[in-house]
């Protein structure tokens, strides 16, 4: 792993709630974390560094990390190989068909579904709503993306139960 510490990540302008994760990889613009929630590793998240107000490890984080390690939760992290150069390379690394959650936290939008196509300035997602009903494909501009999640419990369950 890139960094064997659990970090508290704050993004004051986007979300009043802090995120907790283990930094797995980073580039000059992006951070890939394994998300921690209630003593479980809940998938992965890619964040824009420009949005991060602070990223710290404190005694509480060290305590939670110790529990994760003792419970064997860290052994189950299969670090994805993602090219963090830009959003285009990130989505290409994930590949067509990967279920993701893409967020524009500035306006409060979120889309979830499989990647259909990766373009130079945008990506296309086969979108479905909270009731599991497929909607039109959605073209999402990279400049609007603040966060990308994949392989989370939430996404995995949708991918399992959504009708083809």
Secondary structure, DSSP 4 states (H G I P E B T S, - for coil): ----SEEEEEETTTEEEEEEEEEEEE-SSEEEEEEEETTEEEEEEEEEGGG-SEEE--HHHHHHHHHHHHTTTTTT--------SSHHHHHHHH-TT-EEEEEETTTTEEEEEEEEEE-SSEEEEEEE-TTS-EEEEEEEEGGG--EEEES-HHHHHHHHHS--
